[in-house]
Amino acid sequence: MFDTGLYGQLRQQAGSDWLDYVEHSFVQQLGAGTLPQAAFRRYLTQDYLFLVHFARAYALLASKLRTLPEMRAASASLNAIVSELPLHVAYCASWGITEPEIALQPEAAETMNYTRYVLDIGHSGDALDLLVALMPCVAGYAEIGLNLLNSPLTVMEGNPYASWIRNYADEGYFAGVQASIDLLEHIGNQRGAEKRMAELSEIFTTATRLESAFWQMGLNAIDSAAVLPA
């Protein structure tokens, strides 16, 4: 699923940047259940703001596609994000973070850098450029969830992050990821991906680095006064 086709090529060309993302210390601590809760709470609030902008990116993607089946595929991802937001709010509430508190949180620099980069790629490029910028998040989380679920180092019993891990290793989530990979392959064949690999690889790898920075933002918040009180 992750090693073949256009997505597999882009992932491979990201090299060590990809490993830095999917094996980030934030991720490893999630699996071990040792991640400081302040770091996770910071991540949760920023992830909500992040998802709002990713919904905008998928709406932009739909406008750049040419056929109804393609638009349906992009709209399915948009609808999944919009539907996920209330669930995200409920999950935040289980950590003692209310939606009004989330709304009052300013966007972190890492959130702005990542989401605005994706939107800029979407506005300045075509549908293929935008899809490539979206894929490290979409498929990367599935790989992370699967890796954590299957790792002998992961602790599920008593792990406060176990439900997060299960969510991104869920079959339903994987179905959505596969649909996104299939759309990438289709649009890539349609719009000459093989002749554009250098440019596409740069977009994919840049988005991958921004994903790592997003994880690091959570870790950096441990000693930050901006972290919501426990």
C-alpha positions in Angstrom: 0.0 0.0 0.0 2.8 2.4 0.9 5.6 1.2 -1.3 4.1 1.1 -4.8 3.1 3.6 -7.5 3.6 7.3 -7.5 3.1 7.6 -3.7 5.7 4.9 -3.1 8.2 6.8 -5.3 7.6 10.1 -3.5 7.8 8.4 -0.1 11.1 6.7 -1.0 12.6 9.9 -2.4 11.8 11.7 0.8 14.5 9.4 2.4 15.6 10.3 5.9 13.0 13.1 6.1 10.3 10.5 5.9 11.8 8.4 8.7 12.2 11.6 10.8 8.5 12.1 10.4 7.0 8.6 11.0 9.6 7.7 13.7 9.6 11.1 15.4 10.2 11.1 19.2 6.6 12.4 19.6 5.3 9.3 17.9 7.6 6.9 19.8 6.5 8.4 23.1 2.8 8.1 22.0 3.4 4.4 21.5 5.2 4.0 24.8 2.6 6.0 26.7 5.3 8.3 28.0 4.5 11.4 26.1 3.9 14.3 28.5 0.2 15.1 28.5 1.0 18.8 28.1 2.6 18.0 24.7 -0.4 16.0 23.6 -2.9 18.7 24.7 -0.9 21.2 22.7 -1.0 18.9 19.7 -4.7 18.3 20.0 -5.6 22.0 20.0 -3.4 22.8 17.0 -4.6 19.7 15.1 -8.1 21.1 15.3 -7.0 24.3 13.7 -4.9 22.3 11.2 -7.9 20.3 10.1 -9.9 23.4 9.4 -7.3 24.5 6.8 -7.0 21.0 5.4 -10.7 21.0 4.7 -10.2 24.3 2.8 -7.4 22.5 0.9 -9.7 19.7 -0.2 -12.4 22.1 -1.2 -9.8 23.8 -3.4 -8.7 20.4 -4.8 -12.3 19.6 -5.8 -12.4 22.9 -7.8 -9.3 21.9 -9.7 -10.5 18.5 -10.8 -12.2 17.9 -14.1 -14.6 15.0 -13.8 -17.4 14.1 -11.5 -15.8 10.9 -10.2 -12.6 12.9 -9.4 -14.6 15.6 -7.6 -16.5 12.9 -5.7 -13.3 11.4 -4.5 -12.0 14.8 -3.3 -15.4 15.7 -1.7 -15.3 12.4 0.2 -12.1 13.5 1.9 -13.5 16.9 2.5 -16.6 15.4 4.1 -14.5 13.1 6.2 -12.6 16.0 7.7 -15.7 18.1 8.3 -17.4 15.1 9.9 -14.2 14.4 12.0 -14.2 17.9 13.6 -17.1 17.3 16.0 -15.4 14.0 16.9 -12.2 15.8 17.5 -14.0 18.3 19.7 -15.4 15.4 21.7 -12.0 13.8 22.0 -10.5 17.1 23.2 -13.3 17.3 25.8 -12.2 14.0 27.2 -8.8 15.6 27.8 -10.5 18.6 29.5 -10.2 20.9 26.5 -13.4 22.7 25.5 -14.2 24.0 22.0 -14.3 27.6 23.2 -10.8 27.1 24.6 -9.6 25.7 21.3 -11.1 28.7 19.5 -9.1 31.1 21.7 -5.8 29.4 20.9 -3.7 31.3 18.4 -2.3 29.2 15.5 1.2 28.1 16.2 3.9 29.1 13.7 4.2 25.4 12.7 0.5 25.2 12.0 0.6 28.3 9.9 3.7 27.2 8.0 2.3 23.8 7.1 -1.3 24.7 6.2 -0.4 27.9 4.3 2.3 26.0 2.4 -0.3 23.4 1.3 -2.8 26.1 0.3 -0.2 28.1 -1.5 0.8 25.0 -3.5 -2.9 24.5 -4.3 -3.4 28.0 -5.5 -0.1 28.3 -7.5 -0.1 24.7 -8.9 -2.5 22.2 -10.3 -4.5 19.4 -8.8 -1.5 17.0 -8.8 0.7 19.5 -7.0 -2.0 19.9 -4.3 -2.6 16.2 -3.9 1.1 15.6 -3.5 1.3 18.2 -0.7 -1.7 16.6 1.1 -0.4 13.0 1.0 2.2 13.0 3.7 -0.5 13.8 6.2 -3.2 11.6 4.8 -1.1 8.4 4.2 1.6 9.1 6.8 -0.8 8.9 9.7 -2.0 5.5 8.5 1.6 4.3 8.3 2.3 5.7 11.8 -0.9 4.1 13.2 -0.1 0.7 11.7 3.6 0.8 12.8 2.6 1.7 16.3 -0.1 -1.0 16.5 2.4 -3.7 15.3 5.5 -2.5 17.2 6.6 -4.7 20.1 7.6 -1.4 21.8 4.1 -0.1 21.9 2.2 -0.3 25.1 -1.6 -0.4 24.7 -2.7 -1.5 28.2 -3.0 1.6 30.3 -1.7 3.9 27.6 -3.7 7.1 27.6 -3.0 7.4 23.8 -4.2 3.9 22.9 -7.5 5.2 21.3 -5.5 7.6 19.2 -3.3 4.8 17.9 -6.3 2.6 17.2 -8.0 5.4 15.3 -5.2 5.7 12.7 -4.8 2.0 12.4 -8.6 1.5 11.8 -9.8 -0.3 8.6 -12.2 2.6 7.9 -9.3 5.1 7.9 -7.2 2.8 5.7 -10.0 2.7 3.2 -10.0 6.5 2.9 -6.2 6.5 2.6 -6.3 3.9 -0.2 -8.9 6.0 -2.0 -6.6 9.0 -1.8 -3.6 7.0 -3.0 -5.7 5.8 -6.0 -6.8 9.3 -6.8 -3.1 10.4 -6.7 -2.2 7.6 -9.1 -5.0 8.5 -11.4 -4.3 12.2 -11.5 -0.6 11.5 -11.7 -1.1 9.4 -14.9 -3.4 12.1 -16.3 -1.1 15.0 -15.7 2.4 13.7 -16.5 3.8 12.9 -13.0 6.8 11.0 -14.4 8.0 14.1 -16.2 7.5 16.2 -13.1 9.1 14.0 -10.4 11.7 16.4 -9.3 9.2 19.2 -8.6 6.7 16.8 -7.1 9.3 15.2 -4.9 10.3 18.6 -3.6 6.7 19.4 -2.7 6.2 16.0 -1.0 9.4 16.2 1.0 8.8 19.8 2.1 5.3 18.8 3.4 7.0 15.8 5.2 9.4 18.2 6.9 6.5 20.4 8.0 4.8 17.3 9.5 7.9 16.6 11.6 7.9 20.2 12.7 4.3 19.8 13.8 5.2 16.9 16.0 8.1 18.9 17.4 5.8 21.8 18.2 4.0 19.5 20.6 7.2 18.5 22.4 8.4 22.1 22.5 5.2 23.1 24.3 6.1 21.1 27.4 7.9 24.1 28.9 5.8 26.7 27.2 3.5 29.0 29.0 1.1 28.7 26.0 0.1 25.2 27.0 -3.4 24.9 28.3 -3.6 24.2 32.0 -4.2 20.6 33.0 
